Amino acid sequence: MINVTQQEEKEYLEEVKEKLALAIKQVDDAVKQFSSELRQKSQYIHEHRSGMDEADIVAAGQSINRMAFTGEAALARKRKLIKLGQSPYFGRIDFITSDNERSPVYIGIYSFMDQRERMNLIYDWRAPISSLFYDFELGEASYTTPSGTIHGNIALKRQYKIRDGYMEFMIENGVNIHDDILQRELARSTDDKMKNIVATIQRDQNVVIRNEEARVMVIQGVAGSGKTSIALHRIAFLLYRFRDSIAAKDILIISPNKVFADYISNVLPELGEEHIPEMGMEELAADLLENKYKFQTFFQQVSLLLDEHDPAFIDRIRFKSSFEFLRKLNQYLIHIENNYFTYTDLQVGKIIVPFLFIVEKFKGYHRVPILKRFPLVVKDVQEYVRNKTGQKLTGQQKAKIWEAIPAMFRFNNVLDLYKDFYHWTGKPELLKITHPMNLEYADIFALIYFHIRLEGITTYDHVKHLLVDEMQDYTPVQYAVLQRLFLCRKTILGDVSQTVNPYSASSAETIEEVFPQADIVKLYRSYRSTLEITAFAQRIIPNPNIIPMERHGQDPVIARFNSNKEELEAIKGMIKAFKSSANHSLGIIFKTLRQAEDAYQSLQATGVHLLTAESTSFKEGVIITTAHLAKGLEFDEVIVPFASADNYKTEVDKSMLYIACTRAMHQLTLTYSRHITSLLSP
């Protein structure tokens, strides 16, 4: 039985849908008109081009461009209106201002105005007044606008679930209004793309999203805390708030891999924003080093750690991931400036250029990177000789100066200086270059840092906001490089418990040492997994601060078999059961890529996909992959095969097992042969 309130709300929804349909028709009419005018204008130019002068042709071209732009804007508006027609709004508050005016505020993904009555029917979730919905329950409330703070009272609060224009349910005035909706949303199946969370943003998340002041914001959140989603909604908010000065093309996302980039690619377009450029750290490195070097990727580094426990390799990584390493690099750069020059008098023909003159000029360019000073000092020496002789220099004299000045410095290229650094530290064994231009991953950004400090580098001034995800996987020297390349605002996020390489993990506190002005936000509430799965993952890496969502489900299953072959046979049955269930995604997550590839060959079936470092998209269905590549993704069900003592045993293995288990939303199964891993100790 529908009560009066529900009936009124359903009738109001129909009114809004009618007005949206009318607005769509008006846009269609406008687009038809633009198209007709565009055709007429193009036809006119075609027919009269011979009689038009250059100014007329330019003016006509500009007119056509304006029409085309207006038509594109109209089509973009139509797409938004169609999306609103499917789900016009998700919330309502009745706000009574201090002068006793009461107005219902309906909140949706986009704003929508009734043009005839000049009245806002739907407010964008990012509008200042919409913050009331996220920050307050019934009673006194306030929101901040550019012109000041507005005070009043919330007299009514409702939340809706509207799908395909039909109201599925409505929740009234409860203190736990968000929790009720959240529980329903979390219980749903996931699919191949991350979704927007505008209907379920929590108060602490809203504070992060709407923070306008922070130059650098660091979000450290536990697994399933929604930190990536929050960061993307923060970007959407900033694009809305500062729409006159920043656009989607001005933002850059540093993402861990192409699959993750594809997985999150839907969020901003869903919120009405354009796709945002993204790149990986390796792409950035190749760009900065102009593809002069071959280097190990981060995935290859971690794979090597999993396949071989090489203590020397671990020592190299551990040292180059420390703040001590960055400090040593800086000390070395000061050392070479003060000690690596052999100043001597320089004789050019009959003129002797005193070494004190050369020293003075070189020191005078202290703001210029060392290796960029040579051409400047050469010009000064040439001018000195020219003034003394009163004659132009010969080609031979110029060549002698060009050869002599750089020769006074012990090295004249960055790679030689980088190699020398390890001799200076007394630890030459910490640098391993198998080929003249083949570097380990841990060396790439240290070498880039040297390039920046010794040669200078062009900054990415076109980027106005940088978003760095999986912050725990980047080292102090990588952050030092990002700090010098990107002078813009930054949002940096991750979880130190989810590092795929424990020898090079960065926490919020580590990052704060590079960015002392950073605002640090820590998110402890976990939304992804059921209480049972979260408790199980805590056995691997305990975190006393984690606050699991009170959502219950099946206990994780640990199944013992006699061999890996038996495990894979059993997993075939689990895949079959999954396909007949209501769930949409199943992740079969292995420790190593070799294990994943072998299993893929054994388990091949329709709808089963292998996800590797070369993959570019995330697909719905059954995904076979590694814990490293599954980081940031989530699945309705997760199976973790080979959870035996001989497979999961090291610190790196522990991180991988934790990441694999925390990908599961509703159901988690681990299989093993012989003995279960000791990393699952109760």
N, C-alpha and C positions, 0 to 999 in steps of 0.2 A: 504494500500500500504506500503510495507516494504522499507525503505530508504536504501542507500548504507551501512551506518554505521551499521544498524541493521543486514543487510545481512552478512556483514563481521563478526560481532560478533556471529551470528548463525553458520557460517561456522567454526569459531574458536572453538566454543563449541563442534561441531561434531568432530573436530580434537582431542580435549582434551578427549572426551568420548572414541574415538578409542584407544588412548594411555592408558586410564584407563582400557579398556577391555583387552588390550594386557598385562598390568601389572597383572590383575586378572588371566589371563591364565598362566602367568609365575609362579604366586604363587601356582595355582592349580597343575602345573607340579612339582613344588618343594615339595608340600605336598605329592603328590603321591610317589615321590622319597624317602622322609623321611619315609613314611609308609612302602614302600617296604624294605628299609634298616633296619627299626625297626623289621619287621617280620623276615627278614633273621638273624639278630643278635639274636633275641629271640630264633629262631629255633636252631641256632648254640649252644647257651648256653644249651638249653634243651638236645641236642644230645651229647654234649661233657662235660657236667657238672662233670661226674665222674672222668675225666682226668684233670680237672682244679684245681689248688691250690687256696687258699683263696684270694691271691693278684689278680689272674686272674679274679676271680668271682667279686671282688670289682670293678676292672677296667672296666669289661664288664657292670656291673650295672650302673656305672657312665656314660659310653658311651651311654647306653639306655636312661638315664635321660636327657642327653644333647640333644639327638635326639628328645625326646618327647617335651622338652622345646622349641627347635627350631621350631618344628612343630606347637606348640601352638602359638608362636609368629607370624608364617606365617599366621595362621588362623585369628589372631587378625588383621593383616595387610589387609587380604582379606576383613574382615568386614568393615574396614575403606574405602577401595577402592570402595566397592559396594555402601556405603553411599555417597561417593564423586560422583559416577556415577549418582546418583539421583539428586544431587545439588552440582556441582563441586566448585562453588564460588558464592559470592554474591556482590563482589565489585572489582573495578579496579581503580588504580591510575597510571598515567604516571609521573614518578619522574625524573627530570633532575638534575644531580649532579653538583657540582661546576666545575668539569672538562668537562661539557657539554655532558655527556653520558645520553642518554634517554632510559629508560627501562620500559615496562608495568609491573605492579605488580598486579597480580590477587590474591584476598584474599578469603579464604574459611575456613571451620571448621578445616581441616587438611592440612598439606603441601603435595605436590606431585612433585616428580622430574622425569624428562625424563632421564632415566639411560643412554640411548645411547648418547644423546647430553650433558649430565651432566649439565642440566639446570633446574632451579626451575620453574615449570609451575604454581603451586599454592602455596601461602604462608599461613602458619597457622596464624589465626587471632591474636595469641598471640606473633608472631614474632616481633622483634623491629620495622622493617620497616612498619608493618601493622598498627602501631599506627598513622601513617600519615593519614590514611583513616578516623580515628575517630576524630583526633585533628585539622585538617586543611581543609580549602577550597582551591580554586585555588590560586596560588601565592607562596610566600616564605614559606618554611616549613623546619622542622628539626626533626630528631628522635635520640634517645639515644641508643647506643649499649654498650656492656661491654668494648669496646676499645675506646669509645669517642662519641661525637655528630657529626652526618652527616648533613650537610646543603645542601639545594638545592631549587628547585621549583616544585610545582605540576602543570603540564601543562594540565592534563585531569583527570576528576573524573567521574566514572560511578557506578551505582548500578543496580543489576539485581534481578529478582525473577525467579529462575529456580526450577521447580518441576517435578519430574520423568523424568529428562533429557531434559525437554522442557522449553524454555525460554518464560515465560509468559509476562514479560515486562522488559524494560530497561529505566533508567532515566539518563539524561545526564547533567553533569557540572553545576547543579543549586546550589545556595547557600543553598536552602532548601531541598537538596537531601535527607537528613536524615528524615526531617519532612514528605516528600511525602511518603516515604516507611513506616515510622512509622504509618502514618494515615491509610494506607492500612492494615498493620498488626493488628493494634488495632481494626479495624472495623470487623475483622474476628471473627468467633465463637471460644470459648474456648472448651477444652475437659477435659479428666480425668487426664492429667499430665501437670505440668509446662514445658514450652519449653525454649530452649536456645534463647538468644536475640543478638547473635553475629552480625546479620545484622543491628540491630537498636540501638546499644550501642551509647549513647550520650556522648559528650565531658566530661561533669562533672562526668559521670559514669565511663568513661575510666580512668580518673585520679585515682579514688578509686580502680578500678580493678588492675591497674598496679603499685600500691604503694608497693614497695619492702622493704622499710625501717621500717615502723611502727611495733613496738613490740606489741602494742595493738591498734586496730582500732575500733572506735565506730561509727556506721552508724545509725543516727536517721533520719528516713524518714517518710513522711506523707503516709497515706493509698494510695496504688496504685503507689508508687514511684519506685517500682521494687527493693527494698532493699535486699530481699532474693535472687532474681535472680542475683543481682550485687555481693552479697557475694559469691554465688556459682561460678560465673565466676571468681571472684578473686582467689578462691581456685584453679580453673582450670589453671589460669595464673601462680600461684605460683608452681603448680605441673609441669608445662612446663618449667618455668624459673629455678627451682632448682631441675630438674629431677634426678640429680646424688645424691642428699642428702635427698629427701623426696618423699614418695609414698602415694597412696590413703589410705593404711592401717595405715599410721602414723597420720591421721587426724581424729578428732572426732567431730560430730555435736550433740549439745544438742538441741533436737527438742521438741516442746510442746506436741505432741502426735503422735501415730503411723500413723494416717491418713495423717497428714501433712508430715511426713517422707516419706510416699508412694507417696504423691502428688509431692514432689520435687525430687524423686529418679531418674527421667529420665534425669535430666539436665546434670549431669557430664558424664554419659555414652554417651549421645548425643555428648558431646564435646571430646569424645575419652578417657575419664578417667574411671577408675574402680569405682565400687560402694564404697561409703565411710561409715565407721561404724557410727552408730548414737545411742543415748540413751536419755531417758527422765530424768528429774531431780529426779523423784521418783525412777527410776532404779538406778541412781547413789547413792541416799540416802540408798536404801536397801542394795546395795553392800558395802557401807562404814560402815553401822551399822550391817553388817553380818546377816541381817534378824532377829535380836534379838528383834526388836520392831514392833508393828503394828502401822500404822499411817494413818491419814486422807490424801487423795490425794488433790492436788490443785483443781481438778475438783469438788471434794466433798466440799471443802471449799467454792468455788464460788457458788455452788448449794445451800448450806446452807444460804449464804448471800442473794440469790435471793428468796428463799422460806420463810425465817424468818428474820425479821429485829431485831436482838438481839443486843442491845447496848453494853452489856458486851463482846460479841464475837467480835464485831467491835473494841472495846477498846483494846482487846488482840492483834488483828491483827495489828492495827495501831501502837501500841508501838513496837511490834517485827519487824516491817517493817521500823523502823526509824534508822537514824545514831546514835541517842542518845542511842538506845538499844545496838548497837555494841560497842559504847564507854563505856557503863556501864559494858558490859561483860569483856572488857579489864581491866577496873578499878578493878573489882571483882577478876580477876585472879592475879593481883598484890597484892590485899588485902589479899587473902588467903595465898599467899607465905610468907607474912610478919607477919601474925597474927594467922594462923590456926595450928601452931606447938606448942606443949607443950614439950619443951626440958627438960629432967631430966637426972641425972646420971643413968647409967644402970649397975646393978650388975650382973655379970656372974660368978658364983662360988665365988671365993675370989677376983676376979678382978673387979674394978669399972671403967667403961668407962665414962670419964667426959662428961657432956652435951656439953661443948665447943668443944670437938673433934667431936661430932655428928653434931653440928651446922656447923662447918667449912667444914666437908665433904659434907653435904647437900647443902650448899651454893656454894661449889666448882663445883657442877654439874649444874650450872645455865643454861647451854645450853641444858640440858636434860629435857624433860617434867616432871612435878612434880611427877606424879604417877609412872614414870619409874625410878625415882631416888632411890626408896626404896631398890631394889635388890643390887644396887651399894653400898649404905651406909651399908647395911647388910654385904657385903663382906669385906668392910673396917673395920667394928667393929670386925668381926671374925678374921681378920688378926691382929688387935690390941691385942685381947685377946690371940691369938696364940703366938705372939711375947713376951707378958708379962709372959706367963706360960711356954713357950718352949715346949708345948705339943699340940697334935691334940685335937680339940674340940669334946666333946661327942655329940651324937644325941640329947640329952636333951638340951645341951647348944645352939646348932644350932637352935633348935626349939624355944627356949626362945628369941633369937635375932630376928629371923624371925617374931615372934609375936609382940615383943616390939617396933621395929622401925616403922612399919606402924601405930601402935596404937598411936604414938605421934602426928599423923595428925588427925584432927577432922573427916574427911571423907576419905574413901578409894575407892569410886567408882564414876564415872562421873555423873550418874543420881542423886545421893544424893547431889552432889555439885550443879547440875543444879537446883534442888528444893530449895536448900539453897540460891541460888542467889536471888530468889524472896523475901525471908525473909530479906536478906541483903539490898535490894532496898526499903524495906518497902511496897512492893506491892504484897503480896502473892496471892491476888485475880487474878493476871494476868497469873497464871499458872493453867490450868485445865487438870488434867489427870484422865479420867473416869475409867481407869483400870491401874494396875501397869505398864503395858508396852504398853498402848494405847495413842498415842500422837496426838495433833492437828498439822496440816500442818505447822503452824507458828513456832512450836517448833523444827521441825526436824533438820534444818540446824544450829540452835543455839546449839543443843545438839552435832551435828557433829563437830561444831567449838570447843566445850569443849573437845571432844575426841581428836581432833588434838592438842590443846594446852596442855592438861593434860596427854595424853598418847602417842602422836605422831601418825603418820599415813603414810603409804607408798604412795609416790607421783606417779602420772601417767606419768612416764618418757618416756614411749613408744610413747606418743602423742606429735607430733611436731607442731601441729596447732590445736587450739580449736575454733570452730565456735558456738556461742551462739545466737540462734534466739529468738524473742519475749522478748527482754531484759527488757522491762517495767514490766514484770510479776515477776521479781526476785528482792530480797531485798538486802540491803547492807551486811547483814550477809551471804547470799548465795554467793555474789561476793567475800567476804573475804575467804570463803571456796574454791571457784574456784581458787582464787589467790594462795593459799597455795598448792592445789593439782596439778595444771597444771602450770608448770614453763615455758611453751612454748609461742610462739606468739599466739595472739588471735584476732578474728574478732567477734565483738559483735554488734547486730543490733536489731532495733525495733522502735516502735512509741508510745510515751507516751499517745497519744490520744486514743490508742486502748487497754488500759489496761482493763482486765476483772474484776479486783479488785482495785478500785480507792484508797482503804485504804492501798495498798502496792505497789504503782507504783514507778518505777525508771526511771528517765530521764537520758540523756547523762551526764548532770552535776553531778548527783548523782553517776553514775558509775565512773566518773573522780576522785571523792574523794577516791575511792578504787584503781584506776589505774591512778595516777597523770601523768604518762608518755604517756597517751593515745592520739592518733590523733583523734579529733572529726570531723566528716563530717555530715553535715545536708542537706538532700535532700527535697526540697519543691515542685518540679514539680510532679504532679500526672498524670499517664498515663492510669490507669485502666478504670475509669468511664467516661461517657460523661460529658460535661460541666453542663448539667441540673441535673444529679445525684449528682455531686460534690457540686453544689450550694445548693441542698436540704440537703445533709449531714452537710453542714456548719451551718444549722439552729439548729442542735443538739449540736455539739461541734465546735464553730467557731475557725478558725485558719487563722488570717490575712496574714500569710506568704505563704499559699498554692498557688501554681501556676497551675491551671488546664490546661490540654491539650485542645486545641481548636478543640474539636470533638463533634459535636452536635447529639442529638437523641431525643427520645420522652421525654416529661415531666413526672416525676414520678406521679403515679396515687394513690390517697387516696380515698378508697371506703368505704362508711358507710353501715352497716347492722344492723338488729334488734337484732341479737344474734350471739354467737360464732358458733352455728350450721349452721346458714345462711352463715357465712363467709366460713366455710369448704365446704359447697355445692358449693359456688361460685368458690372456689379454685379448685374443681374438674373440672369445666369448663375451668379454666385457664391452668390446666395440659393438658387437651385435645387440647387446642389451641396451647400450646407449642409443643406438639408431632407432630403437622402438620406444624410447622414452620421450618425455616432453622437453628434455634439455637440448640446447642448440650447439654447445661447444664442449669438446673433450680434449684436454691436453695430456699427451703421453710424454713425460719429461724425463730425459736421460741426463746422465752426468757428462758424457762426452759426445762429440759429433760422430765419432766412429760407431759408438753404440747405437746412436739414433739412426744412422744410415743403414747399418746391418738390420736393425729391427724393421725399418721401413721396407726393406726387401722381403722380409718374412711376413709382414702384416699387410702388404699391399692389398688395397680393396677400394672400391668406389667411395669417394668422399674422404679418403685418407690422404693428407698432405704432409710433405716433409718441409720443414722450415729450417733453412741454413743461413749462413752469413751473407750469401748472395741473394737471398729472397728479397722481394720488394713489396710484397703485400701480405696481409693477414686474411686468412680465409675461414669462413664458418665451417663447422663440422669437426672432424678428427685431425688434430695437429700433432705430428711427431717432431720433437725438437729437443734442444738442450736447455738447462736451467739458465745459462748465460743469455740465450736469445729469448727466453720466455719472460725475462725481467720486465716489469711494467705492464705485462698482459694479464688477463684473467680469464678463467674458464669455469663453466658450470661444474664440470667434473675434472679431476686430475688423477692420473695414474703415474706413480713413480716406480718404475721397474728397477731391479738389481739393487735394492736397498740393503745389500749384504755387507758383512764386516770387511770383506776383502775389496770392496768397491768404494765404499764411503768411509774414509779413515783419517784424512788430513784436515788441516784448517781450511784449505780451499774447498775440500769436499763438504765440510760442514756448511759453508756459505751456500754452496749449490743445493744442498738438501733443503735448507731453510727456504731459499727462493722458490724451489719447486713446490714445496708443500703450501706456501702462502699464495700460490696462484689460484687455489681452489676456492670457489664460492660456496658450493652446496655439498660436494661429495669428494672425499679423498681416499685413495687406495694405494698402499705400498705393497710391492711384491718382492720376495727375496728367496735366495737359495741357501741351504746349509745354515749359516748363522746371521742373525740380524745385526746391522751396524751398531756399534757401541755409542754412536752419536745420538741415538734415541733413548739414552738412559733416562729413566723416570725422574 
